[in-house]
Amino acid sequence: MRKLVYYIATTLDGFIAGPDGADPTGPNGFWPIPEDYIRHLVAEYPETLPVHARQALSVTAEGTHFDTVLEGRRSYEIGLAAGIADAYPHLRHLVFSRTLTEVPGPAVELVADDPVATVRELKRQEGKDIWLLGGAELAGSLYAEIDTLILKAGPLTLGDGIPLFSRKAAFDPRPWTLSDHTVLAGGAVFLTYTRATD
């Protein structure tokens, strides 16, 4: 069965973006992207690079982890503001929103249905794992469905911002098992956790 993987960049204090929710790696962003971080993404997770980065880096690799990406409306709108209607045309791309009525990316699937029911159906289908891109609202609603966490912890703190999970997520402590880790010279750490079984 396919797994839902929350693969996300986070600060050491657990934030995925600043308080305004803007792209922390964008032109006015605060998140440094060292060369070794880019090399690691290209080598290990090429399918998670957005189309403009793949083109700039001449990345054509299909990738081995994911064939589907899920994101919420706010995350999707960050790409739209940058002029990118479909940042992941090489993946099946689903955007969850109850307020959008259409999306300009013709291959992007707009989903107004319950995210949990949708993910459960996706897990039953054949294919690679499902990448939960974010944001915090969608991750909060899918909290109980996440099988694996891959945290790309950057060497910085914010003090305040958008957390890994929306504060609306239910209090539901869950144990995780560290199954892999990679420490990069630039200070970033990739931590892979799988849901601990009873």
N, C-alpha and C positions, 0 to 999 in steps of 0.2 A: 504494500500500500504506500502511496506517496505520502510525504511528510510536509507539513507546513513549517517553514523555516523563517524565523524573524532574523534577517541578516541586516544589521543596521550599525551605522557609526554612532558612537556615543562618547561623551566626555567622561572624565574620571568621576565626575559627580552625577552622572546619569542623565544628561540632557542630550537630545538629538538636534536641537536648534535653539536659537536665542528666543527671547520672549515674543518677538514679532513673527516668528515662524518662517522667516526668510531663509533662503538657501545659504547655509553657513560656509559653503565652499565657493559661492558665487563671486562676482567681481568685487562686491563690498563685504565679503564674508570674513570671518575671523578664524576659520579653520585652516591651518597650514597643511598642504599636501606634499610631503617629502617624496623624493624620487623613489626610494625603496618601497614606499606604500603603493605607488603606481605600478611598479614592477611586480609586486605581489598580486595585485588585482589582475593584471594582464596574464600572469602565469597561472593563477589559481581560480579566479572568478571572472573570466573575460565577459561572460554573459551579463554581468551586473554593471558593466560600463554603459553609460548612455550613448546613444548613436553618435553624437558629436565627438565624444571622447574616443570611441572606437575608430571613427574616421581619422581623427588627428593622430592617433597612435598606430594606424594601419592594422587594427585588430580585426581579424576575420574568424577567429576561433568560435565555434559554436558554444563551447562550455560543457561542463560535465555535471553541474549541479542542478540547474533549473531550466525549465522550458515555459514557465508561467510566472508572471509578476502581478501582484495585487497592490493597489495603492488607493488611498482615500482622496477625496476631492481636493483638500488643501494641498497635499503633496503634488497632485497632478497639476494644479493651477500654478505652482512654482515653475514647472516646465513651460506651461503656456505663456507665462509672463516673459520668459526668455525666448519665446518664439518657437518652441518645440512642441508640436502637437502629439507626437508619439516618440518618447525618448527610448523606447525599447521595441522597435519594429521586428527585431529578431526573436522576440518572445511573445507568447500569448499574453496580452496586456488587458487586465480588468481594472476598471476604476469604479469604486463604490461611492455612490452619491444618491441622496433622495431629493436633491435640489436641482442638479443639472438635468437638462432635458436632452442635450446632445453634446457631443464632443467633436472637435475638428479633426482628430486623428481617425481616418476611416477604418483602420484595423483595430482601434481601441474599443473594447466592449464596455459599455456603461451598464452598471448593475445597481438596481434600486432595491433588490431583494435583500433578505436577511443575510449578512455576511457569514454567519455560522452555518446556515443551511447550504450556502453556496460552496464554502470550503469543504464541507463534508461530502458534497457531490464531487468536487474536484479531486478529493483524495481517493475516491472510488475509481476514477478514470485512470487509464494507462498513461505513463509518462514519467518524466523526471520530477523532482521535488518542486514545491510551490514556494516562491520567494515572496514573503511579506515585506514590502519595501517600507511601509509606514503609511501615514503618520501615526501619531500617538492615539488618536481617536479610534482608528481602525484596529490598531494593535490592542487597544483596551477591549474592544468588542470581541476580538478573536483570542483573547488571553488564554482561555481554556483549551483552545484548539492547537496551540503552538506546540510542536514536537521538539524543535531544536532552536536554540538561540545561538547566533554567531554575532558576537559583539566585536566591532572594530573600535577598540578603545583608543582614543587619541590622547596624547600627553598634554591635556589642558583641562581647566575647570572653568565654569561659567558663573556659578553662584545662583543663577536663576535661568529659566528657559522652559522649553517644551520637553517634558520627561519622556522616557522610553514608552511608558503607558499613560494614557489619559488618566487624570485623577478621578474620572468617572468609573474606571474599572473597579470591579468588585474586589473587596479584600478576600484573597484566596491564596494563602501561602502555599508554594509549590517547591519541592526540592529538585535540584538539577545536578547532573553529574558532569564534571569537566571531562570531555572526551578528546579534546585536541587543543593545542595552543601554538601560536607562532609569535615570537618576539622580534620586532624589526629594529634595526640599529637607530632609526630615526625616532624611536620612542613609542610607536604604535604597537599595540598588542591585539592579535586576533584570538579570541577566546570562543571555543565551541562547546556548548553545553547541550546535553540531551536530557529530556525529561526523565527523572528517576522513576523507576517502577517500584511498586509496593512489594 
